[in-house]
């Protein structure tokens, strides 16, 4: 059996890893999965850092050309380029999609992921700090909700890498204690993403052990 083109290194708990897995699944690209045990420090091992300079997950290997790619947003843009999928129909859409991706990491993903970490018990925070993160997350969700009113997707007429990127943050909001019922446009947009062919949850797409086909 020929190995899939892509090998994704990560862990099922990682939102950024899920973003890459979701793009691959929606694009119809099968992939191998290599579990990186963060608790055992596998992400800091010299061999891993040689491929992922920041010592983080995800790492995506493109076996067709030997590239090792890091940082989820950058990986999504690369995948849009090499698959011809979800990169935006025009240059203006491409620019707008990238703007939403940068905004996600600046305003949305950080407070949502941090609150989730506290709720899971893998991150510590004083009550005042947690409340501040919650306020930041709700402020970002309000921006997203306002933008999505009357729109099907973030940019243009169909899903782009920006939708996948932002969805991969919002998917963890409720686990962080956020009430998405307060953001009906966000909920409707999430339902549209979840109805796309190839959609899968993190539990569907990220196994708790390595999954290699060859």
C-alpha positions in Angstrom: 0.0 0.0 0.0 1.3 3.4 -0.9 1.6 5.8 2.0 -0.5 9.0 1.8 1.1 12.1 0.6 0.8 13.8 4.0 1.9 12.8 7.5 0.5 14.9 10.3 2.3 15.0 13.7 0.3 16.1 16.6 -2.0 15.2 19.5 -5.7 14.8 19.8 -5.9 17.6 22.4 -4.4 20.2 20.1 -6.8 22.6 18.4 -4.1 23.7 15.8 -3.5 20.0 14.9 -7.3 19.6 14.4 -7.4 22.6 12.0 -4.9 20.8 9.7 -6.6 17.5 10.0 -10.0 19.1 9.2 -8.6 20.9 6.1 -7.1 17.6 4.8 -10.4 15.8 5.4 -12.5 18.4 3.7 -10.1 18.4 0.8 -10.4 14.7 0.4 -6.7 14.1 1.3 -6.0 11.0 3.3 -3.2 11.4 5.8 -1.1 9.4 8.3 -1.0 10.5 11.9 2.0 10.4 14.2 1.1 10.9 17.9 3.5 13.4 19.6 3.3 12.8 23.3 3.6 16.3 24.8 3.6 15.1 28.4 6.7 13.0 27.7 8.4 16.0 26.0 8.4 14.4 22.5 7.9 17.8 20.9 11.2 19.0 22.4 13.3 16.0 21.2 16.1 17.0 18.9 14.8 15.0 16.0 11.4 16.6 16.2 12.8 20.1 16.6 14.9 19.6 13.6 11.7 19.4 11.6 9.5 21.7 13.7 11.8 24.6 14.8 9.4 25.9 17.5 9.0 22.5 19.2 5.2 22.6 18.9 2.5 20.7 17.2 1.4 20.4 14.5 4.1 19.4 12.1 3.0 18.4 8.6 5.3 16.4 6.3 4.6 16.5 2.6 6.2 13.3 1.4 5.9 14.4 -2.2 8.7 16.9 -1.8 10.2 16.3 1.7 8.9 19.5 3.2 8.2 19.8 6.9 5.7 22.5 7.7 4.9 24.2 11.0 2.3 26.7 12.4 -1.2 25.7 11.6 -2.2 28.9 9.7 0.9 28.6 7.5 0.1 24.9 6.9 -3.4 25.7 5.9 -2.2 28.3 3.3 0.3 25.8 2.0 -2.4 23.1 1.7 -4.7 25.6 -0.1 -1.9 26.2 -2.6 -1.0 22.5 -3.3 -4.5 21.2 -3.3 -6.1 24.1 -5.1 -8.9 24.0 -2.5 -10.2 26.7 -0.2 -7.6 29.4 -1.0 -10.1 32.0 -2.1 -11.6 32.5 -5.6 -9.8 35.8 -6.1 -6.8 37.7 -4.8 -9.1 39.9 -2.7 -10.6 36.8 -1.2 -7.2 35.4 -0.5 -6.1 38.6 1.3 -9.3 38.7 3.3 -8.9 35.0 4.3 -5.4 35.6 5.5 -6.6 38.7 7.5 -9.1 36.5 9.3 -6.5 33.9 10.0 -4.1 36.5 11.6 -7.0 37.9 13.6 -7.9 34.5 14.9 -4.5 34.0 16.4 -4.4 37.5 17.7 -7.9 37.8 19.2 -9.9 34.6 19.2 -7.8 31.4 19.6 -5.7 32.4 22.5 -8.5 33.2 25.0 -10.6 30.3 23.9 -7.8 27.8 24.1 -6.6 29.1 27.5 -10.1 28.9 29.0 -10.4 25.4 27.7 -7.1 24.5 29.3 -8.2 25.8 32.7 -11.4 23.8 32.4 -9.5 20.7 31.5 -7.1 21.2 34.4 -4.0 21.4 32.2 -3.5 25.2 32.8 -3.6 27.2 36.0 -5.0 30.7 36.3 -6.2 33.0 39.1 -9.9 33.8 38.9 -9.3 37.4 37.7 -7.1 36.2 34.9 -9.6 33.6 33.8 -12.3 36.2 33.8 -10.2 38.5 31.7 -9.6 35.7 29.2 -13.3 35.0 29.1 -14.0 38.6 28.4 -11.5 38.7 25.6 -13.0 35.5 24.1 -16.5 36.9 24.2 -15.4 40.1 22.6 -13.8 38.2 19.8 -16.9 36.0 19.4 -19.0 39.1 19.2 -16.9 40.4 16.3 -17.2 37.1 14.5 -20.9 37.0 15.1 -21.5 40.5 13.7 -19.4 39.7 10.6 -21.3 36.5 9.9 -24.8 37.9 10.0 -26.2 37.6 6.5 -23.1 35.7 5.3 -22.7 32.0 4.5 -18.9 32.0 5.1 -16.2 34.3 6.3 -15.0 35.3 2.8 -16.8 34.9 -0.6 -19.5 32.4 -1.4 -17.8 29.2 -0.2 -15.6 27.9 2.6 -12.0 29.0 2.6 -8.9 28.2 4.7 -10.1 31.1 7.0 -13.3 29.2 7.9 -11.3 26.1 8.7 -8.9 28.1 10.8 -11.5 30.0 12.8 -13.8 27.0 13.1 -10.9 25.1 14.7 -10.8 27.7 17.4 -14.6 28.1 18.0 -15.0 24.3 18.1 -13.4 24.4 21.6 -15.3 27.4 22.9 -18.0 25.6 24.9 -15.3 23.4 26.5 -13.8 26.7 27.7 -17.1 27.7 29.3 -18.4 30.0 26.5 -22.1 30.1 25.7 -22.4 30.0 21.9 -26.1 30.4 22.1 -25.3 34.1 22.6 -23.9 34.1 19.0 -26.6 32.7 16.7 -24.7 33.7 13.5 -21.7 31.8 14.7 -23.8 28.8 15.5 -25.4 28.9 12.0 -22.0 29.2 10.4 -20.7 26.3 12.4 -23.6 24.2 11.2 -22.7 25.0 7.6 -19.1 23.9 8.1 -20.3 20.7 9.8 -22.5 19.9 6.9 -19.6 20.0 4.4 -18.6 16.7 2.8 -15.6 15.3 4.6 -16.3 17.1 7.9 -15.2 15.4 11.1 -14.8 16.4 14.7 -11.5 16.3 16.4 -12.5 12.9 17.9 -13.3 11.6 14.4 -10.0 12.8 12.8 -7.4 12.6 15.5 -6.8 9.2 17.0 -5.2 8.7 20.5 -2.4 6.7 19.0 -0.4 6.8 15.8 -2.2 5.8 12.6 0.2 4.8 9.8 -0.9 3.0 6.7 2.6 1.9 5.5 
